[in-house]
Amino acid sequence: MIYAVFILDTSGTPVFIWKHAKAPESLFKGRDELLIGNFISAILSFGRETFAAPQRIDFNGYALTFFSTKIEDRLFWIAAVSDS
């Protein structure tokens, strides 16, 4: 099941955040979704600068899956939080 979707621009600014109504309360441990979006941006930036852009990261039963897309020559990252 997909619990949340984050769309970020290349500067790391969340453009869109969606959280499923049935997402477990413990999913983000009470953290603001904006903070989670910034964390995702940091992971993507670190990965691009050091190794390669990540495609998926697993966290104790949950997974962050990453996609990138270009819209009108602008790069956007889409991150989905789901069951692993």
C-alpha positions as CSV (number, residue, x, y, z in Angstrom):
1,M,0.0,0.0,0.0
2,I,1.2,3.5,-0.8
3,Y,1.0,5.7,2.4
4,A,2.4,9.0,1.1
5,V,3.7,10.7,-2.0
6,F,6.1,13.6,-2.1
7,I,6.9,15.6,-5.2
8,L,10.1,17.8,-4.8
9,D,11.8,20.2,-7.2
10,T,15.5,20.1,-7.6
11,S,16.1,22.7,-4.8
12,G,14.4,20.3,-2.4
13,T,11.2,22.3,-2.0
14,P,8.2,20.1,-1.7
15,V,5.8,20.9,-4.5
16,F,3.1,18.5,-3.4
17,I,2.7,16.2,-0.4
18,W,-0.1,13.6,-0.1
19,K,-0.7,11.3,2.9
20,H,-3.3,8.5,2.8
21,A,-6.0,8.8,5.4
22,K,-5.2,5.2,6.5
23,A,-1.5,5.8,6.9
24,P,-0.4,4.5,10.4
25,E,0.1,7.3,13.0
26,S,3.5,5.9,13.7
27,L,4.7,6.2,10.1
28,F,6.3,9.6,10.4
29,K,6.6,9.4,14.2
30,G,4.7,12.7,14.6
31,R,7.1,14.6,12.4
32,D,5.8,17.2,10.0
33,E,5.5,16.1,6.4
34,L,7.5,19.1,5.3
35,L,10.4,17.9,7.5
36,I,10.1,14.5,5.9
37,G,10.2,16.1,2.4
38,N,13.4,17.9,3.3
39,F,14.9,14.6,4.5
40,I,14.0,13.0,1.2
41,S,15.6,15.9,-0.6
42,A,18.8,15.5,1.4
43,I,19.0,11.8,0.7
44,L,18.6,12.4,-3.0
45,S,21.2,15.2,-3.1
46,F,23.7,13.1,-1.1
47,G,23.1,10.1,-3.4
48,R,23.6,12.1,-6.6
49,E,26.7,13.7,-5.3
50,T,28.4,10.6,-3.9
51,F,27.2,7.5,-5.7
52,A,24.1,7.6,-7.8
53,A,20.6,8.7,-7.3
54,P,18.8,6.1,-5.1
55,Q,15.9,4.1,-6.4
56,R,14.6,2.6,-3.2
57,I,15.5,2.6,0.5
58,D,14.0,0.2,3.0
59,F,13.2,1.3,6.6
60,N,12.0,-1.5,8.9
61,G,8.9,-2.6,7.0
62,Y,8.5,0.6,4.9
63,A,10.1,1.6,1.7
64,L,10.9,4.9,0.0
65,T,10.8,4.5,-3.8
66,F,12.2,7.3,-6.0
67,F,11.3,8.4,-9.5
68,S,12.4,11.4,-11.5
69,T,10.6,13.2,-14.3
70,K,11.1,16.3,-16.4
71,I,8.2,18.7,-17.0
72,E,9.0,21.6,-19.3
73,D,12.7,21.1,-18.8
74,R,12.4,21.1,-15.0
75,L,13.5,18.0,-13.0
76,F,11.1,16.8,-10.3
77,W,11.6,13.9,-7.8
78,I,8.7,11.8,-6.8
79,A,9.0,9.7,-3.6
80,A,6.5,7.2,-2.5
81,V,6.3,5.8,1.0
82,S,4.9,2.3,1.0
83,D,5.0,-1.1,2.6
84,S,8.4,-2.8,1.7
